[in-house]
Amino acid sequence: MKIVVCVKQICHTYARTGMAPEQNYLTPEDRVYRVNPHDEVAMELAARIKALFAEVEILAVTLGPIIAESELRRCLALGADHFFQIDKAGTMDPWRKAAFLAEAIKPMEPAVILCGKESLDTRNGQVGAFLAHRLGLPFISAITDLEVNRNTGNATVKRSAGRGKREVIECKTPALFSVDLGAIGPHFPTYEDKQAAWSLPVQKLSIDEVTAPGNVVSEGLFPPRPRPKPVPPIDTKLEAYDRIQQLLSGSRVEKKGVMLRGDSESQVDGMISFLKKHGLL
């Protein structure tokens, strides 16, 4: 049984120590190149299945140039048997990324495909769904655990349903799952596994440009703009002490409303009359 894990390399910014505003106050030392944390958890789920079944083969696939080779080698140390790089450069939208990944993964004929729910840099969370659509496979998002039945070949996954609830879903394979950050995390590889990972080659895959047309155009990417909170002016009729208190508290805003008291019936009558008065009923 083959398991494909899609691994993305990201450039994570952890500080702003630069002085140039045209460079967004960033320096090369502010950036850390690493593997997406969600993809690391996906690799851990694949490694756990491999520990149960000896016939499991894990194939790691990344898209784009190698910018974090040591972290990618760590995926090999975690249990990946082969590592493939899709040799494509440049900025791509999620649809285009999914097209390249689909062309590379389809000949491998995996039973399970794992990818992160989202990446730490863009957080769009669309590549997994687009990839499942391109391959024509069932798709379950944001799973936190995965089990594969050797007899039936079905996969049983767990995912969060919100508000502390968990749901268990059984799915036929081949299938694609996106992995969320749950209770589990990647284990620490041994020194021997790390050394063996550097001896494994990175196999490059060339995908035809015509087979992956773009579908989304990004016009620009910029950080969110701060929204200043409107502060009402100081009440000049107040005493000096009250004006100072108003300045220190960020101005005083009086709340407009009616406090409903009494039993439930009187409170409901008050709500209905309030809605009628303002034309909502």
DRENKOL-173320 format. One line per 8 residues: number of its first residue (from 1); for each residue x, y negated, z of C-alpha. Coordinates in nm, 2 decimals. Layout:
<atoms>
NUM	X/Y/Z | ...;
</atoms>
This chain:
<atoms>
1	0.00/0.00/0.00 | 0.13/-0.34/-0.10 | 0.08/-0.66/0.10 | 0.16/-0.99/-0.06 | 0.23/-1.29/0.17 | 0.23/-1.64/0.02 | 0.49/-1.85/0.19 | 0.51/-2.23/0.15;
9	0.82/-2.44/0.23 | 0.73/-2.78/0.38 | 0.92/-3.09/0.47 | 0.80/-3.19/0.82 | 0.87/-3.54/0.95 | 0.92/-3.56/1.32 | 1.06/-3.91/1.37 | 1.10/-4.25/1.20;
17	1.45/-4.39/1.27 | 1.50/-4.58/0.95 | 1.51/-4.96/0.91 | 1.39/-5.00/0.55 | 1.01/-5.06/0.51 | 1.02/-4.96/0.14 | 1.13/-4.61/0.26 | 0.85/-4.60/0.52;
25	1.12/-4.63/0.79 | 1.24/-4.28/0.72 | 1.60/-4.14/0.70 | 1.71/-3.80/0.58 | 1.77/-3.69/0.94 | 1.40/-3.74/1.01 | 1.29/-3.46/0.79 | 1.30/-3.09/0.88;
33	1.26/-2.82/0.61 | 1.08/-2.51/0.74 | 0.82/-2.25/0.65 | 0.46/-2.34/0.71 | 0.35/-2.22/1.06 | 0.03/-2.06/0.92 | 0.23/-1.86/0.67 | 0.46/-1.74/0.95;
41	0.15/-1.60/1.13 | 0.04/-1.43/0.81 | 0.38/-1.27/0.78 | 0.35/-1.14/1.14 | 0.01/-0.98/1.06 | 0.16/-0.81/0.76 | 0.46/-0.69/0.97 | 0.22/-0.54/1.23;
49	0.04/-0.34/0.97 | 0.37/-0.22/0.83 | 0.47/-0.10/1.18 | 0.16/0.12/1.18 | 0.19/0.26/0.83 | 0.52/0.37/0.69 | 0.40/0.34/0.33 | 0.33/-0.04/0.35;
57	0.54/-0.26/0.14 | 0.55/-0.64/0.20 | 0.61/-0.88/-0.09 | 0.68/-1.25/0.00 | 0.61/-1.50/-0.27 | 0.70/-1.87/-0.27 | 0.63/-2.14/-0.53 | 0.89/-2.41/-0.62;
65	1.26/-2.47/-0.56 | 1.43/-2.33/-0.26 | 1.46/-2.60/0.00 | 1.45/-2.40/0.33 | 1.65/-2.08/0.24 | 1.74/-1.99/0.60 | 1.37/-2.00/0.70 | 1.27/-1.80/0.40;
73	1.54/-1.54/0.49 | 1.38/-1.53/0.83 | 1.06/-1.40/0.66 | 1.27/-1.12/0.52 | 1.40/-1.05/0.87 | 1.05/-1.03/1.00 | 0.97/-0.74/0.77 | 0.93/-0.85/0.41;
81	1.08/-0.59/0.17 | 1.11/-0.82/-0.14 | 1.11/-1.19/-0.19 | 0.99/-1.36/-0.51 | 1.04/-1.72/-0.61 | 0.82/-1.88/-0.88 | 1.06/-2.11/-1.06 | 0.85/-2.42/-1.10;
89	0.93/-2.78/-0.99 | 0.73/-3.09/-0.96 | 0.42/-3.20/-0.78 | 0.11/-2.98/-0.84 | -0.25/-2.99/-0.73 | -0.40/-2.69/-0.54 | -0.57/-2.55/-0.86 | -0.24/-2.55/-1.05;
97	-0.06/-2.38/-0.75 | -0.32/-2.11/-0.74 | -0.29/-2.05/-1.11 | 0.09/-1.99/-1.08 | 0.05/-1.77/-0.78 | -0.22/-1.57/-0.95 | -0.01/-1.50/-1.26 | 0.28/-1.38/-1.03;
105	0.07/-1.17/-0.79 | -0.17/-1.00/-1.04 | 0.09/-0.76/-1.18 | 0.20/-0.66/-0.83 | -0.15/-0.50/-0.77 | -0.16/-0.56/-0.39 | -0.42/-0.42/-0.16 | -0.41/-0.72/0.07;
113	-0.30/-1.08/0.00 | -0.23/-1.32/0.30 | -0.17/-1.69/0.30 | -0.20/-1.97/0.55 | -0.53/-2.14/0.61 | -0.36/-2.48/0.54 | -0.02/-2.63/0.52 | 0.12/-2.86/0.78;
121	0.21/-3.13/0.52 | -0.10/-3.17/0.30 | -0.37/-2.98/0.51 | -0.61/-2.94/0.21 | -0.67/-2.57/0.27 | -0.78/-2.50/-0.09 | -0.51/-2.28/-0.24 | -0.63/-1.96/-0.08;
129	-0.99/-2.00/-0.21 | -0.87/-2.10/-0.55 | -0.63/-1.80/-0.56 | -0.91/-1.56/-0.47 | -1.13/-1.71/-0.74 | -0.85/-1.67/-1.00 | -0.79/-1.31/-0.90 | -1.16/-1.23/-0.86;
137	-1.12/-1.09/-0.51 | -1.33/-1.13/-0.19 | -1.21/-1.40/0.03 | -1.23/-1.46/0.41 | -1.09/-1.77/0.56 | -0.92/-1.86/0.89 | -0.87/-1.51/1.03 | -0.68/-1.45/1.35;
145	-0.63/-1.07/1.34 | -0.63/-0.80/1.07 | -0.66/-0.42/1.08 | -0.66/-0.18/0.78 | -0.83/0.16/0.79 | -0.61/0.42/0.63 | -0.89/0.66/0.55 | -1.14/0.41/0.39;
153	-0.90/0.14/0.29 | -1.13/-0.12/0.43 | -0.99/-0.42/0.62 | -1.14/-0.55/0.95 | -1.07/-0.91/1.04 | -1.14/-1.14/1.33 | -1.21/-1.51/1.29 | -1.33/-1.79/1.50;
161	-1.70/-1.89/1.47 | -1.67/-2.21/1.67 | -1.76/-2.29/2.03 | -1.55/-2.00/2.16 | -1.74/-1.74/1.96 | -1.56/-1.47/1.75 | -1.69/-1.27/1.46 | -1.56/-0.94/1.32;
169	-1.60/-0.88/0.95 | -1.53/-0.57/0.75 | -1.42/-0.61/0.39 | -1.32/-0.38/0.11 | -0.98/-0.41/-0.04 | -0.82/-0.55/-0.25 | -0.90/-0.88/-0.08 | -0.75/-1.21/0.01;
177	-0.74/-1.36/0.36 | -0.62/-1.70/0.48 | -0.47/-1.69/0.83 | -0.53/-1.94/1.11 | -0.31/-2.01/1.41 | -0.44/-1.78/1.68 | -0.32/-1.61/1.99 | -0.04/-1.42/1.81;
185	0.28/-1.57/1.68 | 0.58/-1.44/1.48 | 0.82/-1.22/1.68 | 1.19/-1.29/1.70 | 1.39/-1.08/1.46 | 1.70/-0.91/1.57 | 2.06/-1.01/1.47 | 2.09/-0.70/1.25;
193	1.76/-0.79/1.07 | 1.89/-1.15/1.01 | 2.21/-1.02/0.87 | 2.04/-0.77/0.64 | 1.80/-1.04/0.52 | 2.09/-1.24/0.36 | 2.19/-0.93/0.16 | 1.85/-0.91/-0.02;
201	1.82/-1.10/-0.35 | 1.57/-1.36/-0.43 | 1.39/-1.25/-0.74 | 1.29/-1.54/-0.97 | 0.97/-1.53/-1.17 | 0.91/-1.74/-1.48 | 0.54/-1.82/-1.55 | 0.43/-1.97/-1.88;
209	0.33/-2.34/-1.85 | 0.03/-2.30/-2.07 | -0.14/-2.05/-1.84 | -0.17/-2.30/-1.55 | -0.34/-2.62/-1.67 | -0.40/-2.89/-1.41 | -0.75/-2.96/-1.29 | -0.70/-3.24/-1.03;
217	-0.51/-3.57/-1.07 | -0.36/-3.73/-0.76 | -0.35/-4.11/-0.80 | -0.17/-4.18/-0.48 | -0.08/-4.07/-0.13 | -0.05/-4.31/0.16 | -0.08/-4.29/0.54 | -0.40/-4.39/0.70;
225	-0.45/-4.76/0.77 | -0.52/-4.87/1.13 | -0.86/-5.00/1.20 | -0.85/-5.28/1.46 | -1.13/-5.28/1.71 | -1.33/-5.60/1.70 | -1.31/-5.79/2.02 | -1.59/-6.04/2.10;
233	-1.48/-6.38/2.21 | -1.44/-6.48/2.58 | -1.75/-6.62/2.75 | -1.65/-6.98/2.84 | -1.94/-7.01/3.09 | -1.77/-6.77/3.33 | -1.54/-6.87/3.61 | -1.17/-6.85/3.56;
241	-1.14/-6.53/3.76 | -1.41/-6.36/3.55 | -1.25/-6.48/3.23 | -0.92/-6.33/3.33 | -1.09/-6.00/3.41 | -1.26/-6.02/3.07 | -0.92/-6.07/2.90 | -0.76/-5.79/3.09;
249	-1.04/-5.55/3.01 | -1.05/-5.62/2.64 | -1.36/-5.84/2.66 | -1.69/-5.73/2.81 | -1.95/-5.58/2.59 | -2.31/-5.56/2.73 | -2.49/-5.24/2.65 | -2.84/-5.29/2.52;
257	-3.10/-5.03/2.60 | -3.37/-4.91/2.83 | -3.33/-4.66/3.11 | -3.62/-4.41/3.11 | -3.72/-4.29/3.45 | -3.99/-4.07/3.59 | -4.10/-3.72/3.49 | -4.05/-3.55/3.15;
265	-4.39/-3.66/3.00 | -4.33/-4.03/3.08 | -3.98/-4.01/2.94 | -4.11/-3.86/2.61 | -4.38/-4.13/2.59 | -4.11/-4.39/2.64 | -3.90/-4.24/2.36 | -4.20/-4.23/2.12;
273	-4.29/-4.59/2.19 | -3.93/-4.70/2.14 | -3.91/-4.52/1.80 | -4.24/-4.67/1.69 | -4.13/-5.02/1.80 | -3.82/-5.00/1.58 | -4.01/-4.85/1.28 | -3.85/-4.51/1.31;
281	-4.18/-4.33/1.35;
</atoms>
